[in-house]
């Protein structure tokens, strides 16, 4: 009688521990998938960051050229009506 109860209790404990293992494996896989998604997003953000830095560098270079043209070469922007556009 006591042995039967101990076996039933051991079986229930074993069942719950097996279910806990299955749940923890499932949850760890979900977390791993989420980590992979976050790493992919991070890679995309790093690419965008690099593109923005390149664009900023180009804009700074254009600004520097404009300042050199104005200050050192004393060039001025012509009036809008004086600009001639050529079609290719």
C-alpha positions in Angstrom: 0.0 0.0 0.0 2.7 2.5 1.0 4.9 1.2 -1.9 2.0 1.8 -4.3 1.6 5.4 -3.1 5.3 6.0 -3.3 5.3 4.7 -6.9 2.4 6.9 -7.8 4.1 9.9 -6.3 7.4 9.1 -8.0 5.5 8.7 -11.3 3.7 12.0 -10.9 7.0 13.7 -10.0 8.7 12.1 -13.0 5.8 13.2 -15.3 6.0 16.8 -14.1 9.8 16.9 -14.4 9.5 15.5 -18.0 7.0 18.2 -18.8 9.2 20.8 -17.3 12.1 19.7 -19.4 10.0 19.8 -22.6 8.7 23.2 -21.7 12.2 24.5 -20.9 13.5 23.2 -24.2 10.6 24.8 -26.1 11.1 28.1 -24.3 14.9 28.1 -24.9 14.2 27.5 -28.6 11.8 30.4 -28.7 14.4 32.6 -27.0 17.1 31.4 -29.5 14.8 32.3 -32.5 14.2 35.8 -30.9 17.9 36.3 -30.5 18.5 35.4 -34.1 15.9 37.9 -35.2 17.4 40.6 -33.0 20.9 39.9 -34.4 19.6 40.2 -37.9 17.9 43.5 -37.1 21.2 44.6 -35.5 23.1 43.8 -38.7 20.6 45.8 -40.7 20.9 48.8 -38.3 24.7 48.6 -38.6 24.4 48.7 -42.4 22.1 51.7 -42.2 24.5 53.4 -39.8 27.3 52.9 -42.2 25.3 54.3 -45.0 24.3 57.3 -42.9 27.9 58.0 -41.9 28.9 57.8 -45.6 26.2 60.2 -46.5 27.1 62.6 -43.7 30.7 62.5 -44.9 29.7 63.3 -48.4 27.5 66.2 -47.2 30.3 67.6 -45.1 32.6 67.3 -48.1 30.2 69.3 -50.2 29.8 71.9 -47.5 33.6 72.2 -47.3 33.9 72.6 -51.0 31.3 75.4 -50.9 33.1 77.1 -48.1 36.4 77.0 -50.0 34.8 78.3 -53.1 33.2 81.2 -51.3 36.1 82.1 -49.0 39.3 81.3 -50.9 38.1 81.6 -54.5 35.5 84.4 -53.9 32.9 82.5 -56.0 29.3 83.4 -55.6 26.2 81.4 -56.6 24.6 82.9 -59.7 21.0 84.2 -59.7 18.4 81.6 -60.6 17.5 83.3 -63.8 21.2 83.3 -64.9 21.6 79.6 -64.7 21.4 77.7 -68.0 20.4 74.1 -68.0 21.7 71.9 -70.9 19.7 68.8 -71.9 21.9 65.8 -72.8 
